[in-house]
Amino acid sequence: MPVEPPPVGAVAAVVRAALSEDRAGEDVTTQAVVDPDLVARGRLVAREAGVVCVLVVARHVFATLDEDITFEGHVADGDGVDSGTTLATVTGPAQAILTGERTALNLVQHLSGIATLTGRYVEAAAGTDCVILDTRKTTPGLRDLDKYAVRCGGGANHRRDLAVMAMIKDNHREAIARQGKTLAQAVATIRQHAPATPIEIEVDTLAELQGALDAKPEWILLDNMTAAEMREAVAITRGKARLEASGGITLERVAEIAATGVDAISVGALTHSAPALDVALDIDFEGEGR
């Protein structure tokens, strides 16, 4: 199934910022030693197995540098590939390809790393109805692309920003209590302020769960609970709210947690700790320039 692409404006903004950071218009080495008429053909190649997230960003990097560059994808974003797989081919002016090489690879390796790690979590939860969710723990400026990479890995996006979903976390709970209010009153206030916005309440213990259920949010986050506590939370909740497990979720724990019956597992590590996937750009030159 095709993965919903990130907003075009978000991709363009990231690429512009990355090329500006690299001062791509002042590539001293390439401009000095590479003839403007020299043509090159580059192959983006996976050096290890993984899930790729390459086409959207890499294509935009090279198109931004030179509209005469031809970019051909040989896989789809979200595909699992073996080491040695050619992911895409880029053909055109050698100057632009050499200038954009590192920017394209930085983004491709980072995003494919997220997609690959997400795929491992999704595979670990296979056979259950539990969904793997991302968080807001993304690289500043790259949120839409990081979350796109999660989708490429088979995960789902949970809370993009502070406006799309209300989340009453532990510090909010403390602030609410200090003001002499209940969770139910806080939820009612949010619904009055933003009627169409779903609400989630974080709880740390089973003792806090009933109070959260009484407030009738759409979601309840079970923070750092044991698998046994999660199973009990599922039994207590009985579908009155969707349950999200979170906090220190390692790949080794996913299958056990998914089997408790929670609706979702959110994993900050998908976007803040995924190792980059090893991808290279192999370049051949066509002709001798002028």
Disulfide bonds with the S-S distance in Angstrom:
none
